[in-house]
């Protein structure tokens, strides 16, 4: 059981209509279960005492010091790699080392802590084909307090024998065993849950794809995989699945589309494919940093949003170079501007509030968590980060402070938030909470 806590200071989050909601002087009460019990948007600048509120006499208080604000925890809906040559040269050899649990522990422990320190409170992980290491990752997430979906990667073809499933049937058995072990760690899935993870269509036989869809349906599990990341992949899919109309149709034919499926990248999509995503309520993980680093292309995010497709953000490390969802937010803005230039249509551009929506509420919708996290509303769980910006005193040239975001005092709040998005990093993340539990702190 947690202590009741009242958080005092500025609060920023996005609305359901993808706009910024800024409260300069607020108070949020979080109960002993880690849920938001009340929100007061009109607190005196002095703060006053909130412990006199009925039932909150002994509550702790956490107050923003200096320039800063509370913001919902980021929700990363995808973390992996995929470019074909990258898989062969780097990914497969590295993944094979996760058969060694001591190595897996060293890597995964740092991964979880690094992601939390960047303000990401929820993450969807691609693990490896190894069941013990995948279970270990789930344990580490649970111990650290991170909300996570953990997927044992399934692939029974087009992969080296040392890391591929020996057969479709064996892969299905291993994926079922992995899901069962993860469910046993957190039976109510309060924080950690398994997610069915075919690497991508080319690496899975039709038998494996159908079997994984059936497993997800039987156990009521979510699914994550890749789609349309680069043109070489499209050509390979066409060769392997000649009867399919397009890449999206491959997943449709194998019962892998639906509101519990997340498809990463979704760059080279036709209008018909976007319509299929919309009608099937399939979700998308936009990975702009990875797509830029690997010259994969630029995902048509505006077109997907206009079609009613739910989109979140993913880092796709190490296709992307950073575990930071704040970095992905910035990259999503920049990629949309490149698309606007190419299409000569400014409506394609994303705005700061929209990109932050993708990193929070959008990600929650993608992972089916919109009734638990992603914003500051009564009844939602307190997944949040304390952001601190550097206040620059008068008559100083000192560079001391937190990170690269300087606040001089004249900025509107929208400008402060934009400064954080474009110039911020983990140095600005002072503290992180998941379900009311402090999971990272620099104080």
PyMOL commands that set and color helices and strands:
alter all, ss='L'
color gray80, all
select helices_A, chain A and resi 84-99+101-117+131-144+168-185+201-203+206-219+231-240+247-253+271-280+288-293+301-306+325-343+346-348+352-366+413-423+426-428
alter helices_A, ss='H'
color red, helices_A
select strands_A, chain A and resi 5-14+20-30+36-40+60-63+68-72+74-76+120-126+147-151+153-154+192-198+222-227+261-265+283-286+311-313+384-388+390-391+406-407+429-434+437-441
alter strands_A, ss='S'
color yellow, strands_A
deselect
rebuild
show_as cartoon
